[in-house]
Amino acid sequence: MSAAPNEILMLNFLVEDKTPKSVSPDQILPRALRALRIHLGMDVAFISELRSGRRIFRYVDGARPNPAVQIGSSDPVEDTYCQRIVDGRLPELIADAAELAAAQELSFTRLVPVGSHLCVPIRLYDGSVFGTLTCISSVADRSLGARDLSLMRVFAEMAAEHIEADLQVEDEKHDLTRRLNAVLSGEPISIAYQPVFNLKQAQVSGFESLARFTTTPMRSPDAWFADAARVGLDVALEMKVIEKALASFTSLPSGIYVAFNVSPNMVINGRLEHAFRSMPLSRVVLEVNEHVSIREYDEIAKAMAPLREQGLRVSVDDTGGGLSSFRHIVSLKPDIVKLPMSLTRNIDTDGARRALASALMQFANENQCTIVAEGVETAGELKALRALGITRAQGYFLGRPVPLAAAATLCRHSAAPEDNPEFFSSKTLQ
């Protein structure tokens, strides 16, 4: 039965008007539970889940700590008011538990203790009972009535919506975990190598290794990594990609470097030193992205310091995105700074883009780091970049990502005179 309008207004007052606008979704139920308990003048209020023969306390609010009712604890469901109210053996409203023999036989009555008791089922969209919403006072309260019970039902409906949403998220995470574990245990990942060219020498100087997922659903690598981060498997997935890309060192010439995309979390985790043990670190470039908010720059620098001392270079991408990007550069002191596609695109016809690229070039020159322009797709863009003094570039105009064997072949064929216009033809390099 739907709640009356005045009861809905009361609930809105309890949940919204008394709740700061900055409260996160996971705080809504605890805040609202407290407001309900105080409004009804009860000592303890909780939301429980009935599962696998147990009553589990999921949310608890009390005027004082109560060892019998604690978040995460549980007790046998058959020995609870909750189960007996759900199946109709006890009423939802008990004004005086001392007058009800069926309540007195429960040990919970003495543990809390229970003087008066309000309890209603929390039903999900499919009609199943998730658990119950309960308010308890240690003393009898004959003023409790139908309106209080109606308010409890309104709150239970609201709680059900939040719980349903949380359960859906958990189901999605479970599904993501299953799919990602299948990826981690199988071989659905391949590596493509996008060439980075030295524009002065007209040669390949290195490659950026890029993960390609061949499993269903067919999605971009960014989507897979974002999902992995949601369920705590991001480091494991990055490690798998790095391990596959390490095979490139035996196939590519000794003067060619390979860039590996890593998240700040991967760096701080401490797995890098293990991943690159016995590898020629002078040929390794770590591209630290900003897809994860970086706050612990000191930790990142400390984790990379031993590797940098052995020749590893650091690159940052996603530059040009505002103050956070410049903080990214200044704090990490990279050897390579990527000029993003957002600046490269149409740089030959856009003076503002050229001005920003020129400023970044000046910064790089003063800080002894190299600029690599990303996303070069036209001859005009390439010409404008070279006019600015940029000597390293990558993009579809120069070369698309290719398998390892094709990357090795490209290294052998890329050496050509700088004044040969055919060198910068995408048809020549593919």
Protein Blocks (a to p, Z undefined) as FASTA:
>chain_A
ZZdfklmmmmmmmmmmmpcfklcfklmmmmmmmmmmmmnopabdcddddeehiacdfbdc
dfbdcfklcghiacdfklpfklmmmnopacfbdfblklpmklmmpmklmmmmcfbdcddd
dddfkopafbdcddddfbdcfkbcfklmmmmmmmmmmmmmmmmmmmmmmmmmmmmmmmmm
mmmmmcfbccdddddddfklopafbdcdddddfbdcdddfklmmmmmmmnopmmmmmmmm
mmmmmmmmmmpcfkbccdddddfklmmnopmmmmmgoiafklpccdddfkbccfblmlmm
mmmmmmmmnopacddehihiajklmmmmmmnopabdcddfklmnoplmmmklmmmmmmmm
mmmmmnopacddehiabfklmmmmmmnopabdcdjkloccddfklmmmmmmmmgccfklm
klmpmklmZZ
